[in-house]
Amino acid sequence: MSETKYCTDCGSQMDKTEEICPECGVKQPVTKTKYCVDCGSKIDANTEICPNCGVRQPGATNYQHRNDLYKQPVILKNPGIAAVLSAFFVGIGQIYNGQIAKGLLFMVAYFVSILLIFVLIGFITTPLLWIFGIYDAYNTANRINSGEIVV
């Protein structure tokens, strides 16, 4: 016995393998499938709970193994916010991006650079470090969003 489905346009019953409804002639959308993260059954990609084992499926990501459920979701960073935060105080943009040690290192280097103003070299290093901090925060946020860097 073949499985059946219903036409998305007229609602008439049709064979699951048919791509065009025999009643109204409307082409049916292709349903994408994925595998259940717990039992491995082939299920519809939009299924929230597996009909075979009852386990809730993760959102848009197509996990192939139950251990993948423990992966952290990717949180996108706004490059503009990262740059503005670093413009206010060097290192805050890096901390916003999740690179806390790097942000603290920037802060310490900036403080040392300010102290070097008394030896005149700080007049060169302080603005350079400030500009590089803004650039680095912006660039790092873009790299996090593209997946190059995992924080």
N, C-alpha and C positions, 0 to 999 in steps of 0.2 A: 504494500500500500504506500503510495507516494505521499509526501507531506504537502500540505496546502498552505496558501497564503491568500490575502485579500487585496484586491486592486486598490491602489492609493487614490484613484480618481472616482470610480463608480462603486467600489465596495464589493464587487462580485468575487466569488470564490474561484481561485485558479491554482494550477500546479505550481509548486515552489520553484521549479526549474524554468518556468516560462518568463521571458523578459518583457513580452508585450501582452497586455490583457486581451483575451479573445472576445470579450464583450464590447469594449469601448475603443480598443486599439492604442491605449496610452502605454508608453514605455515605462516600465517600473524602475524605481531607483535600485541601484546595486547596494546590497547590504554588506557592510564590511564585518569581518569576524575577527575574534581574538580568542585567546585561550584563558581559561579560569586560572587565577594565580594559586589556587589551592588544589583543585582536583585535575586540572589540565584539560577539561572538557572544552570543545569548540563551542563558543557562544557568540551572540551578536555583539558588535563592538560597543553599542550603546547600553548594554545590559548593566544594571547597577548591582544586582544580586544574582549570583549563579543559580540557575534553576535546578541544577543537579546536587550541589552541596550546600547552598545557602550562604556562601561567603560573599561579603561585600567586595566589589571590585574597585580598584583604584580609578581615579578620574580619567583624564585624557591619555595618560601614559600607558603604554602597552607592556606591562611587566610579563616576563616569561617564567619567573621563578618566585616562590613565596619569600625568599630571603631579600628580594628586591623591594619588598614592602617597607623595609626599614630605612630605605634611602631617604635623605632629606630633600624636600622640594626646593627647587631653585627659586630664589627670591631675586627679582630684577632690581638693579640699582639705578637711580636716576643720575646720570653723569653731571647734569647741571647743578643738582643739589650738592653732590660731592665736591665740585669745583668751588661753589660759593662757600661751603663750610670751610674748605681749606683756605679760601681767601680771607675769611674772618680770623682764623687762627690755624697756622700750619699744623697738619697732623689730624685734624678733626675729620677731614674728608676721607682719609685712609681708615680711620676708626669707623666711620659710617659705612664704608665698603666692607667692613668685617676684618680688616687687617690691623688688629689692635697693636701688636708689637711694632709693626712698621710705623703706625701713627705715633706711638710713644717715642720711637727713635727719631722721627721727624721733629717732634716737640723738643727733645733734648738737644738735637743738633741746632735747632733754631735758637734755643736759649744760649748755647755756647757761641753761636754766631753773633748774637746781640752783645754778649760780653766782649767779643773780639772788636767791637766798634771802638773800644778804648785803645786798641792797638792799630786802628785804622783799617785793617784787613776786613773787619766786619761790615764796612760800608759797601764792600763788593759781595761778600758771601751772604749777607742777610737778604737782600732783594733777590739774588739768584736762588737761594733756597726757598723763598716764598713763592716765586714763579714756578719753580720745579715742583713744589708741593701741590699747587693748583693743577698743573699739567698732569702729574702722576695720578691724582685723585680722579680726574676726568677720564683719563686713558684707562685706568684700572676698572672703573665702573663699566666702560664700554667692553672691556675684555671679559669681565664677569658675565655680562649680558650675552655675549657671543659664545660663551662656554669655554673660552681659552683658559680661564682661571677658575678654579673651584675653591671657594672660601669655606 
